[in-house]
Amino acid sequence: MSSPSQNPSFSLDDFAKALEAQDFQFSEGKVISGTVIEHSQDGAFIDIKGKSPGFLPLKEISFSAEANLAEVLPLDTERDFLIIKEQDSEGQVTLSIRRLEQQKAWEKVSEMAENEESVQILVTGTNKGGVIGEVEGLRGFVPRSHLIQRNNLESLVGQILTANFLQVDQQQNKLVLSQRQMAKEAAMSDLQKGQLVTGTISKIQPYGVFVDLNGISGLLHIKQISNQHVDSLFNLFQVGETVKVMIAELDEVKKRISLSTKVLEDYPGEILEKKAQLMNEAENRLEKARRKLLDL
């Protein structure tokens, strides 16, 4: 066999470039195709068309810690592997299926989150903050505040919950989900502008009143309470009080619900003088109130 220097069509530069290309092909982070040629107690040897077979450690064969090597990777199996350690002195690289699957799982959940898709999470355990589980093979977390059932978290272990994504961060290995957010979206889909709803006041602020509508919150802004100036909301409402309100606006993108009571008034300031009567007669004033909404 002629050497590079004896072959005028293959220069030393060509030889160096060929070596560089070979090294790049087997660099860390590259996905490469290979064939399983041998099993050992520690893993499997993979023919990757290099000067030495690649090595796949047992811990890198699958997401599952109890995966059986012979079942997951029978001899002569051809598939893709991720290079996680570059060539040693003997030209052998270290390979992983687990991390390749993990990388693909992150790509999938990122796409699902971007498309605002819901996902199922198998609850495998709990901690003080909420429940942990498995999503596409990844470890996910649902905070207690974002669970529909917040008490007796242990009873959720083994259950499959439907949730959507709050945070997907591969760099920090964070996958946070929410049941409440999805429930809120579902509840909002049942609401419409001009609908009269009954809720409970959950919070009072100087600028408005927050009303709980079966688990979702709407804002009754101070300017939407009456057609007359309102001096103090704290004198007019109480936390825990039941009120009837009209849905003035729905923003499904920002998940905001704007409420109104001023459209129920027969005259400016009526709610300040006869709140109880206005609430009792709210259904009878509905059609008139809807016409007023068109003028807001």
N, C-alpha and C positions, 0 to 999 in steps of 0.2 A: 504494500500500500504506500503510495507516495505521500510525503509530508507536505504541509501547506507551502513550504518554501520551494518544493520541487514541482508544484503544480501551478503553472503561470496563471491559470484561470481562477485560482483560489488564493488570494493574497493573505498576508498576516493580518491586515485590517479586517478582511472578510472573516477570518478565523476568530478574531477578537469579538467581532459583532455577533457571530454565531454563539460563542460562549456567553456573551452578555444576554442574548435572547433566551438561551437555555436557563440562565440564572433568573431572568425576569419571569419566565414561565413558572418557576418553582418558588416565587417570592411569597412571603407571608401575606395572607389576605386574598390570594388568588383562588378561584374555584377551578378545579381540574378534574378531568374524567379518569377513572381507573377501574381495574378489575381485581376482585378478591382472589388471591392466589394461595394464601396460607393462613390458618388459624393458630394462635398460640395461647398460653395461659394469660398473657397480658394484653392481647388484642389481636389484630389482624394485619397481614402484610398485603399491600396493594400495589399492583403493577401500574405505574403511571408513566411508563416509557422513559424513565430516567436511568441514570447509571446505577441506582439502587432502588429497590422497592420502597414505597412510602409506608409509614407505620401508623396504624389507627389504634390508640389506646382504648381499653375497655370503657373507660369513663366518657369517651367521646363518641360512642356508637349511637346513642339515642338520648332523648329527653328523659326517658324512663330509666331510673336507677337500677331496675331489676330486669332490664332487657337482656335477652339471651343472644349471644354473638352468633351462634350457628343459625338461629331462626331469623334474626334481623339481616345477617349478611352470609348467606350460603356461598360456598366456593363458586367461583366463576361469575359472581354477580357483577354487573357493570353499572356504575352510577357516578354521580358527582360527589366530590369531597372538597372541604375547605382546608387550605394549608394554614396551620396555626403556628408552625415553627419551621424556619428555613433550614436548608441542608446543613447537616453536621459534617465532620471531617470525612465521613465515608459517603457523603452525598445523599444521605437519607433525610427526608422531610417528615414532619409529624402532621397527621391529618385529623379532621373532625367531621362527623356527620351532625352531631348534636349542635354545634355552633352554627352550622350551615342551616339547619332547620330553625334554629333560634333566630337567625338573621332573616329568614323568609317569613317567620311568624311576626316579627316586628314590622316588616314591610306590609304584611296583610292587615294587621290591626291599625297601622297608620293610615292605610287607605280607607279602612272601614270608618275610622274616626273622622277623616276628612269628608267622607260621604254621609256623615251623621247616621250611620247604621247602628242598630242595636246588636248586642252579642249575648251569648249565654255563658255564665261563669259557674263552674262547679265549685261549691264551697268546700274547702278542705280543712279549714281551721279558723280560729278566732284569736283576737288579741284585745287589749283594752280599747283600742280605737275603732274596731269594726271587725270585718271578716276578710279572710284571705282565700284565694281560690285559684283555679286554673282557667286561663283563656288562651286558646290556640297553643297550649303547651307552655305559656308564659305565666309567671306569678302575678296575679292581679289583686287589688285591694279595694274594698268598698267601705268607706268611713261609716261609722254608726249613724251619723247625721244624714247620710244619703241612703239609708236602708228604709224600706217601708215598715218592716218589723224591727224595732230597735231594742226590744227587751228579749231576754233569753236567747242570746246569739248562738249558744250551743245547739239549739234546736234547728239551726239553719245548716249545720254541718251535714254534708252529703246531698244537700238540695241543689238544684240548678236554678239560678236566678237569671232573669232577663234584665239587662242593664245597658246603659250607653256610656261612652267614654268622657271622662273629665280631663284626664291628663295622659298623654302618651309620650314618654321621654326615654328613648333607647339609651342615650348617653348616661343618664342617671339611673337606668333600669327601673323606671317608675311607670306603673300602669294602674291608674286610679279610675274607678267606675262609679256610677250612680244609678240607683233605682228611682230615686225621687225625681231626678231630672226627666227621666223617661215618663214617669207617672204624670209629671207636670205637663209635658208635651201632649200626652194622651188626653188629659183633662182639658187643656186649652183647645184641643180639636173639637171638643163637645160644646164650646162656647161660641157665641157670635155677637157682633155688634148689635145693640138694641135689645139684648136679652135682659130680663129682670131676674136677678139672682139674690139669694139670701146668704149672708156670711156672718162671721164673727170678727169683731175688731181685735186684732192681735197686737197692734202698736199704734201709739199716737205721737206724732212729731209736729213741730210748729208749722210745717208746710203741708201736712196732710195726714190722713188716717189709712193705715194698712188693714185690709180686710181679708181674712182667711176664707177662701172659697173651696172647702173640701180638700185642703192640702196644698192649694196654690194661692199665692198672694196677689191681691190687686191694690192699686193705690187710688184712694179717693182724695184727690188734691184739694187744697183749701179753696181754690178758685172754682172747683166743680161741686162744692157743697151747697151753695146758695147763690142766687142772683143778687144778693145783698152782701155787703162786706161782713166777714166773720172775724170777730175780735179774738176769740180764743177757742181752739178745738177742745181743749181740756175741760172747758165748762159745758161743752155740747155733747161730748161722747165719753164713754168709759171703756177701758180694755175689758174684753169678755162680753160686751154688749152685742146683741143680734141686730143686724140692720139689713134693710132691703135697698139694693143699689142697682143702677142701670149700667151695663157695659157700654162705655163710650167709645173705646178704641181697643183693638187687639194688635199687638206687634209680635208676630210669631217668630221673627228673626231674633229680636232681643228678649223674647219671652216676657213681655210686659203687658199688664192689663190695666187700662185706665177706666176708672169708675166715675159715676156722676149721680148726684141726688137733686141737683138744681133743676134738671129737666122734669122732675116730678112735682115741682112747686106750681101751685096755681097763681101765686104772686110772689115777688121778690121778698125773701126773708121769712117765708112761711115755715121753713124747717126750724128756724130759730124760735118761733113762737109756738108751733104746733107739731113738733117732731113726731110724737106718738100717733097723732091722727094721720099725718102724711104717710107714715109707715103702714098703717092699717089699710089705707086706701090706695096703696101703690099699684096693685093689680088693676084697679079701675081706671087708673091714670096712664096705663101703659101705652095705648095707641097715641095719645096726645104727646106723651114723652118721646116716643119714637120720631114723631114729626119734628119735634124740637131738636132732636139729635142731628137731623139733616141740616139745620141752620148753624150748628156749632162750628 
